[in-house]
Amino acid sequence: MYSLDETQQQIVRSLREFVEREVLPTASKLEHDNEYPHALVESMKKLGLFGANVPEEYGGLALGYTTYALMMEELARGWMSLVGPIGTHSVCCDIITRFGTEEQKQKFLPAMATGERRGGLALTESDAGTDVQNLRTTAVRKGDGYVINGSKMWITNGRYGNTFVLAAKTDPTAQPAHKGISAFVIEKGGAGFTVERDIDKLGYKGVETCELLFEDFYVPAENLIGGREGEGFKQIMTGLESERINVAARGVGLAQAAFEDAIHYAQQRRTFGKAIAEHQTIQIMLAEMGTKIEAARLLVRSAAEKKDRGERCDLEAGMAKLFATETAQEVALLAMRVHGGNGYAKDFRVERYYRDAPLLIIGGGTNELQRLIIAKGLIAKYPAK
């Protein structure tokens, strides 16, 4: 296991205590009831988690990506849905911090650090998920602002959030298409902004995932991120690099939770006169789980450390996201098999892990896309001689 400095150890201890004390006793009921975890979110506000990656001058904790990944792993170990309200919020904070004007940082970041402002990323559309540059939402300049028309899908924090980073076409005729995309900070409250519906999901329950509708929604020009049109694609893609580390860390946390439940159960459950942990078939499964989790954790650490150094890490983030989330899916199924029939029952947490894991393979850029990003990065890294 890699070493952690004193600050990282303290953060991990605090979050582990929070998960053991407040999350694990309530998560299963909240998840099965599909109930939003308001009390847990309030506790996370008090812990300062919404300001994890906000600079100190704007009231945040200014934690690096490595420490942030450790946080996401611990929270996901307790309940993956609990990471949702923070994960997409942190991507918005990252985009505003990196590309926003000083006025935008002063206006939005302090309240985002406290959780008073809760962020969401309004990016995905029905025809533009992985293919971001194909989005159809438009932003047309009108006077001192822009008029937004279009819709967005799969928006975490869509109902309970209030501050969003939105991508829209300011120049629908631009070639290549991504040069016509701009990013805005938008706020709830104005006419023409509707939370259309909550999407009913297989897993990832409790946290809301919504469709947003914009009909002549007005956004002041000072909310154009960076103050320049046509730079939204670059801004969003940079933010998604950190999201992939985030999603990878969630995968490690979910896999760790499934593994711990499985190995504890295997030492308690007895068949044929001995604990099933003594059967070689079960031992092989446990060995497979433990090894892949450790490898996934190290990949996440590698990507996060490179991001902390300010280096481009799309290759490493893609590898971490791909391997960690596929590991989460595999481990969730193996944990269910270790539990036998009990793994299929709602009395045990394993069935929740199995329903939550597929989202990680799809969200944050599908794993099919990650493979293409990785291949492109490897070809660039190892050019023909």
JOQUI-V276478 format. One record per backbone hydrogen bond with DSSP energy under -0.5 kcal/mol. CO is the residue of the C=O (numbers start at 1). NH is the residue of the N-H. E is the energy in kcal/mol with one decimal. If there is no record, write none. Layout:
co=(CO:CO)
nh=(NH:NH)
e=(E:E)
//
This chain:
co=(5:6:7:8:9:10:11:12:13:14:15:16:17:18:18:19:19:23:23:24:26:27:28:29:30:31:36:37:38:39:40:41:42:43:44:45:48:49:51:51:51:52:54:55:55:56:64:65:66:67:68:69:70:71:72:73:74:75:75:79:80:80:81:81:83:83:84:86:87:88:89:90:91:92:93:94:95:96:101:102:103:104:105:105:108:109:110:111:111:111:116:117:118:118:120:120:121:122:124:125:128:130:131:132:137:138:140:142:144:145:146:146:147:148:149:150:152:154:155:155:157:162:163:164:164:165:166:168:168:169:171:176:177:178:178:180:180:181:181:182:183:184:184:186:187:190:191:192:192:194:194:197:205:208:209:210:211:211:212:213:214:217:219:220:221:223:223:224:225:228:231:232:233:234:235:236:237:238:239:240:241:242:243:244:245:246:247:248:249:250:251:252:253:254:255:256:257:258:259:260:261:262:263:264:265:265:266:269:271:274:275:276:279:280:281:282:283:284:285:286:287:288:289:290:291:292:293:294:295:296:297:298:299:300:301:302:303:304:305:306:307:313:314:315:316:317:318:319:320:321:322:323:324:325:326:327:328:329:330:331:332:333:334:335:336:339:340:341:342:345:348:349:349:350:351:352:353:354:356:356:357:357:358:358:359:361:362:366:367:368:369:370:371:372:373:374:375:376:377:378)
nh=(9:10:11:12:13:14:15:16:17:18:19:20:21:22:23:23:24:26:27:28:30:31:32:33:35:34:38:41:42:43:44:45:46:47:49:48:51:52:54:61:62:63:62:58:60:59:68:69:70:71:72:73:74:75:76:77:78:78:79:82:83:84:84:85:86:87:88:90:91:92:93:94:95:96:97:98:99:100:105:106:107:108:109:110:112:113:114:115:116:117:118:119:162:163:122:165:123:167:153:128:125:132:134:135:169:149:147:145:221:142:148:219:140:217:138:214:212:156:158:210:161:188:120:166:186:122:184:170:182:139:174:179:180:181:233:170:171:232:233:168:225:166:186:164:190:193:218:194:215:196:213:211:207:157:199:155:196:197:152:194:150:148:146:223:224:185:225:227:228:231:235:236:237:238:239:240:241:242:243:244:245:246:247:248:249:250:251:252:253:254:255:256:257:258:259:260:261:262:263:264:265:266:267:268:268:269:277:276:274:271:278:279:283:284:285:286:287:288:289:290:291:292:293:294:295:296:297:298:299:300:301:302:303:304:305:306:307:308:309:311:310:317:318:319:320:321:322:323:324:325:326:327:328:329:330:331:332:333:334:335:336:337:338:339:340:342:343:344:345:348:351:352:353:354:355:356:357:358:359:360:360:361:361:362:363:367:365:370:371:372:373:374:375:376:377:378:379:380:381:382)
e=(-2.5:-2.2:-2.3:-2.6:-2.4:-2.6:-2.5:-2.5:-2.4:-2.2:-2.8:-2.5:-2.7:-3.0:-1.1:-0.6:-2.8:-1.4:-2.6:-0.5:-2.3:-2.9:-2.6:-2.2:-2.7:-0.8:-2.0:-2.4:-2.2:-1.8:-2.1:-2.0:-1.9:-1.6:-2.1:-1.5:-1.3:-1.5:-1.3:-2.9:-0.8:-3.3:-1.8:-1.7:-2.0:-2.2:-2.3:-2.5:-1.7:-2.0:-2.4:-2.2:-2.1:-2.4:-2.5:-1.8:-1.0:-0.7:-2.6:-1.4:-1.7:-0.6:-0.9:-0.6:-0.7:-3.6:-1.4:-2.7:-1.5:-1.8:-2.2:-2.4:-2.3:-2.5:-2.6:-2.3:-2.6:-1.9:-2.4:-2.5:-2.1:-2.5:-1.6:-0.6:-1.6:-2.4:-1.1:-0.7:-1.1:-2.3:-0.5:-0.5:-2.3:-2.2:-0.7:-2.3:-1.4:-1.9:-2.8:-0.9:-2.4:-1.6:-1.7:-1.8:-3.3:-2.0:-2.5:-1.4:-2.8:-3.1:-0.5:-2.9:-2.3:-2.3:-2.6:-3.2:-2.6:-0.9:-1.5:-1.9:-2.0:-1.9:-1.3:-0.6:-3.1:-2.5:-2.5:-0.7:-3.0:-2.5:-1.8:-1.8:-1.9:-1.5:-0.5:-2.6:-1.7:-2.0:-0.7:-2.4:-2.4:-2.9:-0.6:-2.9:-0.6:-1.1:-0.5:-0.6:-2.4:-1.1:-2.9:-2.2:-1.1:-1.1:-3.5:-2.6:-2.0:-1.0:-2.5:-2.6:-2.3:-3.4:-2.9:-2.1:-1.9:-2.3:-0.6:-2.2:-0.8:-0.6:-1.9:-3.0:-2.7:-2.1:-1.7:-2.3:-1.2:-1.0:-1.6:-2.2:-1.1:-2.1:-3.2:-2.2:-2.4:-2.0:-2.1:-1.9:-2.4:-2.9:-2.5:-2.6:-2.2:-2.4:-2.7:-2.7:-2.3:-2.2:-3.0:-2.0:-2.2:-2.6:-0.8:-0.7:-1.0:-3.0:-2.2:-2.8:-1.6:-2.8:-2.2:-1.6:-2.2:-2.6:-1.5:-2.5:-2.5:-2.2:-2.4:-2.7:-2.1:-2.0:-2.3:-1.9:-2.1:-2.5:-2.5:-1.9:-1.9:-2.2:-2.3:-2.3:-2.2:-2.7:-2.6:-1.8:-2.1:-2.4:-1.4:-2.1:-1.6:-3.3:-2.0:-2.3:-2.6:-2.7:-2.6:-2.7:-2.5:-1.8:-1.9:-2.2:-2.0:-2.0:-2.4:-3.2:-2.3:-1.7:-2.5:-2.9:-1.6:-2.1:-2.3:-1.7:-0.8:-1.3:-1.2:-1.4:-1.3:-1.5:-0.6:-1.1:-1.7:-2.1:-1.4:-2.4:-2.4:-0.5:-1.1:-0.7:-1.1:-0.9:-0.5:-1.3:-3.9:-1.6:-0.6:-2.0:-1.8:-1.3:-2.4:-2.9:-2.5:-2.5:-2.4:-2.6:-2.3:-1.8:-2.0:-2.3)
//
